Amino acid sequence: MRRGNVELIPGKNRGHYPYSNSIFIDEGPGIVIDPASDEERLLALKKNPGIGIIINTHYHEDHFLYNHHFPEAELWVPELDAPAFESLETILDYCGILGLPDEETWRSYYLDKFNYRARKPDRKLKGGEKLQFGKTRMEVIHAPGHTPGHSGFWFPEEKVLFVADYDLTAFGPWYGDRVSSLEDTIASVEKLRKIPAEVYWVSHGEEISREQAEGRFAEYLKVITVREEKLLAFLKTPHTLDEIVDQWIIYRKEREPVYFFRFAEQAMVKKHLENLLRRGLLRTEESDGKERYLKND
């Protein structure tokens, strides 16, 4: 899929994890956004026409998967996510992994499966920046929540909006890192929704037309409401965090590897619990030395 000199490179397995779609900007030494799509195609682009810049939308592993193939290219990343590219300790901290019993498993996961290489970014991008690559203009759209620096990219002439990991899938938004924000996620999706794109390119999945997009945006945000409703229904009687996680409200069922998905399930459930407590819809009580959550009537 191509508009002007901007092309969507589909990731393997339709761009589903552990891959993601990439964007190629065919201007001079080329630019690749999120080199994690198709290794063979990316290496071919490296040979011809060459890749001068790689840009990451955020620090997640399924977006920097093939960064290591481009050590000679400049690395541009969102300013607020930059520390995670510079240090494995930082990325583990941001994800909430430091100090966990299986921390070493996660370290190996990043280093061996996803080729994490600590690197100082050459440029730190800020929301609202307008970049010019030859004839192609691109605006950085800061859309935090998924991560603090998560950014989309708007190509005004081509009327293409790359929404990155706000991918409008039926699963819904993901906000499972320690530094993720449920509230910022909602605000960012609403922000992206207002940009007058003709097509929407996503990190995981296929191109979405403007006609499809409005319904998809509404359903995507509705997932958050449904998760909240399920939580409140379950918490008509008091339950511990572990008991809540056992319900698999986010992922809907236990998945493999369990340590990975249970970690993410708990992280996102906690974001909802914190949000509901702030809003006064939940309270906590303690018995037998355990904290339990209970719906406020």
Sequence and secondary structure as in RCSB ss.txt:
>XXXX:A:sequence
MRRGNVELIPGKNRGHYPYSNSIFIDEGPGIVIDPASDEERLLALKKNPGIGIIINTHYHEDHFLYNHHFPEAEL
WVPELDAPAFESLETILDYCGILGLPDEETWRSYYLDKFNYRARKPDRKLKGGEKLQFGKTRMEVIHAPGHTPGH
SGFWFPEEKVLFVADYDLTAFGPWYGDRVSSLEDTIASVEKLRKIPAEVYWVSHGEEISREQAEGRFAEYLKVIT
VREEKLLAFLKTPHTLDEIVDQWIIYRKEREPVYFFRFAEQAMVKKHLENLLRRGLLRTEESDGKERYLKND
>XXXX:A:secstr
 EETTEEEE  GGGG TT   EEEE SSSEEEES  S HHHHHHHHHTT EEEEE SSS TTTSTTGGG TTSEE
EEEGGGHHHHH HHHHHHHHT TT TTHHHHHHIIIIIS       SEEE TT EEEETTEEEEEEE  SSSSS 
EEEEETTTTEEEEET    TT     STT  HHHHHHHHHHHHTS  SEEEESSS  EEHHHHHHHHHHHHHHHH
HHHHHHHHHTTS B HHHHHTT TTTSS  SSHHHHHHHHHHHHHHHHHHHHHTTSEEEEEETTEEEEEE  
